[in-house]
Amino acid sequence: MNFHHFLKKGGACVYHRGQRSIRRINGAIQNLRIARHAIRHRKKKLAVRKLKKSQFLIGKCLSAFKHGVKIRFKSDRSILKRPIGPSPGSLIGGAGEASGGITNIPGILVGHAEDESKRTGCTVVLCPQGAVPGVDVRGGFPGTEQTDALHPGTATELVQAVLLTGGSNFGLAAAAGVMDWLAERGFGAQTEGGVLPTVPAAVIFDLIYAKGASRPDAAMGYAASQTANAGPVAEGSVGAGAGATVGKIYGRPMKGGVGMASWQIPGGPRVAAIAVVNAVGDIWEHDRIIAGALQPDDTFVNQTRAILEGEPPSDSRSRNTTIAVVATTAKLTKAEASRVATLAHDGMARAISPVHTQADGDTIFCLATGTDTSGLVGNNAVTAVGTVAAVVLEQAIIQGVKTAK
């Protein structure tokens, strides 16, 4: 019996045809995805070609089934599952305290302001007595101000606020209002020319959702500072999160917003975060999508899966960005604060996928007030605070979409 005769007579034939059928089914799915994308962008010839290819592949599979091929399908492939195992965010509970937000850090105040249409706005994180700053910019399309002054080796020792704002680059004008509010009250560096506050800022791109709305300006920044307080702060579609949306590579986006989370390290410093969630990617809570791109039937597209399976990303010119502030009572230098901001990006990557894309300007600031008396300093402080910062930022991002309307 030769090899070909064996294939026709034995089980190897079933295996061979079964594997080939699986490949054909996967090919048909990929061609259908490309056809859907082509129809969306009115590329008729490409759509027709891919639909015919899908029809051909499915026809081949039907023919194989008629000859008794048995195929056992797996519900998923491990590479498409995200994340694998429990997220560190699921570990919150027990010894520490997870309730509250960034205003749990003594000396930190938060205020929001929006335009009349409630489609754009700004959020200010005030630390009037000053905090040691750090920053890490990871997105490919950032919009920031005064971030260079936060790098180690520069003369700026303390900042008095961080502005998170909508309006894309136009929104940076709101920082002037925050500076005016601080200067009027004597908060900032004392110079020969008077009080000089330092207010770094970062923006989200919300111009499509906020089309026709008044852009954040100095008056709005001043108003946000005026409302800032150390008590409970609104979350969701407020302040800089008023025009935030998520899930914009494929499908229909959902609302994003402002979220916060806090954690007290037992016997150590407190760490907290505030995030404005306006990501191009989907938002994940542990192992499931909770907000992101929607299909016509209101199920999630799962944009990471779509990319893995070969669907071309949308040609949309939309820009996005998630921006955040991590604050802690730990004693940190500027270099250490920047390293904490870097570590906090791990939490962003756990909660958002895809993240740090060319359509995002993902930026995280760190503010260290230095009031902790536990003695945790140096490399140990960076490791502990940075690890917790990633966890609370992950939770803040999740909270931002859960409270959005």
N, C-alpha and C positions, 0 to 999 in steps of 0.2 A: 504494500500500500504506500503510494507516494504521499508527500506532504499535502498537496492540494486535495487528494481524495480523502485524507484524514479530516481536513477542514470541512468538507462537505458532509461527512458522516458523523463526526464526533462533536463533543461539547465545545471544542475550541472554536468552531464556527459560530456558535451562539455568542461566546465571549467576544470574538473578533467583531461581529456585527453589532453587538450590544455597545461596545466601546465606541464604535464608529457612529452609532446612532446618537449617543450622548454628545459627541463632538458636533454632530449636525444640529442637534437641538440648541446647543449653546451658540452655534453660528447663526441659527435662525433668530434667536433672541437678540443677538448683537445687531444683526441686520435690521430687525424691527425697531430697535432703539435709534439706530442711525436714521431710519426712515421717518420716525416720529420727529426727530430733530430737524430733518430736512423739510418736512411739512410745516413745522413751526416757523421756519425761516424762508418758506415759499421757494424751496429748491425742488421743483417738480420732477426734473429728470432724475436727480439723485434718489428721490423718494420712490419713484416707479421702479428704478433698477434694484434698489434694496428690497422692496416688497416682492418683486419677482424672485429674487434670490432666496428670500425666506420661504416663499411658496414652494420652490424647488426642493429645498432642504427638508421641509416638513413632509413633502411627498415621498422622499426617499425613506424617511423614518417610518411612515405609514406602511410602505411596502415591506420594510424589515419586520414590523410588528405582525404582518399577515403570515410571515414565515415562522412565527413562534419565538421570536427573540424576547427574552425576559430581561428587563433592566430594573435594577434596584437603585432608586434615586436617593441621594442624601439630601436632607432638608437644607443644608448649608455647608459651606466650606469654612474651615477654621480661620482662614486668612480674611474672610469677609465679616467675621464677628468682631465687634469692637465695643469695649475692650475685652481682653481675655482675663477672666478672674475678676474679683471685686475691685471696684475703684477705691482708692484711699478715702474718697469722700464718704463712702459708706461706713467708715470706721468711726465717724463722729458719734460721740455718746460715751457715757461713762465718767471718767475722772474729771475731764475738762468741762467748760461751759460753752455751748454752741449758740446760745440765744443772743439776740441783739445784732447790732451792726457796727459800723466803723466808729460811731459815736460812743461806743463802749471804751474807746481809748481816751483817757483823760486829756483834755486840751484840744480835742478834735471836734469841730462843729461842721455840719453839713446843711446847705441850703439849695433849694431849687427855684427856678423861674422858667416860665414858658411864654410864648407869644399868645395872642388872643385866641388863635385857632387851636392851640394845644398840639400843634404838629411839629414843633421844634422847641428847643430850650437849652438851658445850661444848668450844670450842677457844680457847686463850689465846695471844696473840702478845705476848711480854714484851720490853720494852726497858728493863731495870732502871736503866740509867744515864741514861735519858731520851732522847726524840726529839721533834723539832718536828712537831706534828700538823697535819693538814688533814682535811676531810671534805666529801663532797658526797652529799646524799640526793636520789634521783630517783624513787623508787617512790611510788605513791599510797597505800600502806598500811604506813608504816614503824613499827618498834618500836625505839627507841633510847634511850640514856642519856648524858648529859654531852656531847652533840654541840654544844650552844650554846657550851660553854666553849672549843671549838676554833676558833671563828670569829675572824677578824682583829679586833683592838681589845679583846679580852678579856684578863684578867690571866694566864690560864694560858699558860705559856711552853713547858712540856714535859709529855709524858705518859709513864707508865712501863709501860703495857700497853694492849692493845685486846682486848676480849672478844667473841667470836663465839659465839652460843649458840642452841640449840633451845629449845623450850618456850614460844615466843611471848613475850608480855610477862612471864609468870611467870619465864622464864629470866633476866631481868635481875637476879634475886636472886643469881645466881652471881657477879656483879661484886664483891659484898661479900667473898667468899672470896678473890678475887684481890687485893683491897686489903689484906686481913689478911696474906696471904703476903708481900706487898711491904713492908708496914709493919714486920713482925717482923724483917725484914732491913735496915731502915733506908733503903729506896728510896722516894723521894718528896720533896715540898717540905718544907723545915724550917719549922715554924710554932711559935708559943709554946705551942700545945697538943700538940706532938709531930709526928711524921712524917705527912704527908698525901699518899698516892699519888693520881694521877688515872688512872682507868680508864674511858674511854668504851666503850660496848657497843652491839651491834646484834643483833637476833633474827631467826630464821626461824620461820615457822608450820609446825610439824610435829605439831600436836596430833592430827590424824586418824590418821596412821601410828603415832604414839607413844601412842595411847589406852591408858590403864591403866599406862603407864610412870611412873616417878618423875621429877618435873620437875627440871631443873637448879636447884640451890640453892647457898648459900654453900659447903657442904661439897664439892660437885662442882667449883666454881670453884677452891677451894683445892687439890683433888686434881689438877686440870689444871695448875695452876702448879707443883705438886710434881714433875710428870713432865716439865716443859718442859726442852728441851735444844737445843743448837746443832747437833746431828748430823742424820742422816737422819730424817725424820718421816713417819709413816704417812699415806697418802692413801686416799680412797674413803669407805666407810661407817663413818667413825670420828668421834669428837668431835661437833662441831656438825652434821656431815654424816650422823650415824647414822640420822636419820629423814627425810633430804631426799629429795624426789621431783621429777620434771620432767614437763611435758606434761599440763596439767590443764584445758584449755578443752574439748576433745573427747576421746573415747576413753579408753584406760586408761593411767595414768602409768607411768613407769619410775623406777628408783632414781637419785638424784643423790648428791652427796657432796662431799668436800673435795679440792681439787686445787691444785697449786703449779707455778710456773715462774719462771725467773730468766734475766737477760741482763746480760752485762758489755759496756758500751759501750767499744770499743777506745780506750784513752787517756783514758777518762772514768769516770763513776760507774757503779756496779752498780745495777740495778733488778730487783725481784722482786715476786711477788704470791702471795697465798693466797686462795682463794675457797671459799665454801660455796654449792653450787649447788642451789637449791630453787625453780627458776623455774616459772612458769605456762606459759611458752613452750617451744618445741623448742630443742634444742642443735644448732648447725650447726658442722661442720668444713669450712671453705672453701665448697664448693658443695653439700654434702649433709647431711642430718639424720643424726646419730649417736645421738640419744636424744630421746624425746619421747612424745607421745600415740600409742598403738597402736590399730589397728583389730582386730576379732576374729580376722583372719587373720595378726596380728602384723606387718603392714606399717604404716608411719608414716602418720598422718592428714595431716600437713603443715598445721598449724593456721593459718598465715598464708594459705596458698592457700584454705583453707575459708572464712576471713573475706572474702577478696577475691571469692570466688564467691557470697557472700551467705548462707552458713549462719549462723543466729543463734548467738552464743556461749552456752555452757552457763549455766544459772542457778545453778550450784554456788556454795556459800558458802565454798568452800575459799580459804584465803589462802596465800601462797607466799613469795617473796623470795630474791634472791641477794645475799649480803653478802661483802665482800672487804676485804683490807688490802694496799695497795701500799707497799713499803718501798724506800728508796734510800739510798745513801751520800752523795748530793749535799747541798750546803749550800743550804737553802731557808728562807725565812721562812714564817710561818703562812699568809699570803695566797698565797704561791707553792705551798705544799703543798696547799692547797685547790684551786688551779687544776690541779695535777697530778691530783688526785682526779677533777676534772671531766673532764679529757682521758681518763682511764682508762675512763670510762663508754663511750667509743667502742668499746673492746674488748668490753665487755659486750654492746653492741648488735650487734657483728659475730657474736658467738657465740650469742646468744639472740634468738629471734623468736617471738611478740611479746615486748617487754621494757618495763620501766618502766610497767606497767599499773596500774590501780586495785586489782588484787589482789596487787601486788608491793610490797615495801618496800625496793627496791634501794638499797643504801648502800655507799659506798666510803670507807675511811679511807686517809690517807697518813701514813707515818712517815719523817721525814728525819733520819738519824743525824749527818750533817755531817762524816763522816770522809774524804770524797774530797779529794784534794790536786791535782786536775787544773786547778783554776782556773776551771772551768765554773760560772758563777753568773748570777743575774739572769734576764732574759727568755730568754736562750739556754739556760740550765739548765732552765727550765720547759718550753720547747718540746721539747728533747731527751728529758728524763726523762718528760714527759707522753706523748710519742709512743711511747716504749718501754714505758711503763706499760700503755698500751692493748694492745700486742702481747702482753706477758707475761700480762696478765689474761685475754685471749682464750684463750691456751694453758692457763692454770690452770683455766678453766671446762671446757674440753674434757677436760683430765686428770681433773677431778673426776667426770665421768660415766663415763669409760673405766675408772676404777679402782673404781667403785661396785659393790657386790654386794647 
